[in-house]
Amino acid sequence: MSGCFAYILQASPALEGPVPEVQVMCIRKSSPERAHEHITHLGGQGWKWPVAQVIRSIDAGDNVFFVIDPRTKQRSEVMVVRPEGKKPYLRTHADGDPNDNLLALPPCL
């Protein structure tokens, strides 16, 4: 079917023992002044990683990344989205609902 996309959401693999949890507190976009540019980096307290490195870390089960909504204080886990035929990207999910918590974060310095 033309115009249809298949999305695969990938959570962290089940591993023995706890997986380090990392709070995402800022983002860097390819062009900060344009609302529709893609996120290139995620960052937090003392770290800033390219999106590809975050995806590899999630895929390997090395870390669980999350965002805290400043208004609701609700935690949303960062997950990998894999659109068919396109590059994977990151999205947050709270209670199974996709939301735009990453885009709402301030820019990384």
C-alpha positions as CSV (number, residue, x, y, z in Angstrom):
1,M,0.0,0.0,0.0
2,S,1.4,3.4,-0.9
3,G,1.6,6.0,1.9
4,C,1.6,3.4,4.7
5,F,4.4,3.1,7.2
6,A,5.3,0.4,9.6
7,Y,6.7,1.5,12.9
8,I,8.6,-0.8,15.3
9,L,9.0,0.5,18.8
10,Q,11.8,-1.1,20.7
11,A,12.1,-1.1,24.4
12,S,15.2,-2.0,26.4
13,P,16.0,-5.7,26.2
14,A,15.4,-7.7,29.4
15,L,18.7,-8.2,31.2
16,E,19.8,-9.7,34.4
17,G,20.3,-7.1,37.0
18,P,19.4,-3.4,36.9
19,V,20.1,-1.3,33.9
20,P,21.5,2.2,34.6
21,E,18.8,4.9,34.1
22,V,19.8,8.2,32.6
23,Q,17.7,11.3,32.7
24,V,17.6,13.4,29.4
25,M,17.5,17.1,30.3
26,C,18.4,18.8,27.0
27,I,18.5,18.3,23.2
28,R,20.5,19.7,20.3
29,K,18.7,20.1,16.9
30,S,20.3,20.2,13.5
31,S,19.0,23.8,13.1
32,P,17.8,25.2,16.5
33,E,15.8,28.1,15.0
34,R,13.6,25.8,12.9
35,A,10.9,23.8,14.6
36,H,10.9,20.9,12.2
37,E,14.6,20.0,12.3
38,H,15.7,16.7,13.7
39,I,17.3,16.1,17.1
40,T,21.0,15.3,16.7
41,H,22.1,15.0,20.4
42,L,20.6,14.2,23.8
43,G,22.2,15.5,27.0
44,G,21.9,15.6,30.8
45,Q,24.0,16.2,33.9
46,G,27.6,16.1,32.6
47,W,26.9,14.2,29.3
48,K,25.8,14.9,25.7
49,W,25.6,12.0,23.2
50,P,24.7,11.9,19.5
51,V,21.3,10.2,18.8
52,A,23.1,7.3,17.1
53,Q,25.0,6.6,20.3
54,V,21.8,6.7,22.4
55,I,20.1,4.3,20.0
56,R,23.1,1.9,20.2
57,S,23.0,2.1,24.0
58,I,19.2,1.4,24.1
59,D,19.6,-1.5,21.6
60,A,22.4,-3.0,23.6
61,G,20.4,-2.7,26.9
62,D,23.2,-0.6,28.4
63,N,21.0,2.2,29.6
64,V,17.4,3.3,29.9
65,F,16.9,6.9,29.0
66,F,14.0,8.9,30.3
67,V,12.5,12.4,30.5
68,I,10.6,14.0,33.3
69,D,7.8,16.4,32.2
70,P,8.3,19.6,34.1
71,R,4.6,20.3,34.4
72,T,3.2,16.9,35.3
73,K,6.4,15.4,36.8
74,Q,5.5,12.3,34.8
75,R,8.3,10.1,33.6
76,S,8.5,9.1,29.9
77,E,10.9,6.5,28.7
78,V,12.9,7.2,25.5
79,M,12.4,4.5,22.9
80,V,13.7,3.7,19.4
81,V,11.2,4.1,16.5
82,R,12.2,2.3,13.3
83,P,10.0,3.5,10.4
84,E,10.2,1.1,7.5
85,G,12.8,2.2,5.0
86,K,14.0,5.2,7.1
87,K,16.5,6.0,9.8
88,P,15.6,5.1,13.3
89,Y,14.8,7.9,15.7
90,L,14.0,8.5,19.3
91,R,10.6,9.2,20.9
92,T,9.3,9.3,24.4
93,H,6.4,7.2,25.7
94,A,4.4,7.6,28.8
95,D,1.9,4.9,29.7
96,G,2.2,3.6,26.1
97,D,1.2,7.0,24.5
98,P,3.8,8.7,22.3
99,N,4.4,12.3,23.2
100,D,6.8,15.1,22.3
101,N,8.7,15.4,25.6
102,L,12.1,15.4,23.8
103,L,11.2,18.4,21.6
104,A,10.0,20.3,24.7
105,L,13.4,20.1,26.3
106,P,15.7,23.1,26.3
107,P,18.8,23.2,24.1
108,C,22.0,21.7,25.4
109,L,24.7,24.3,25.9
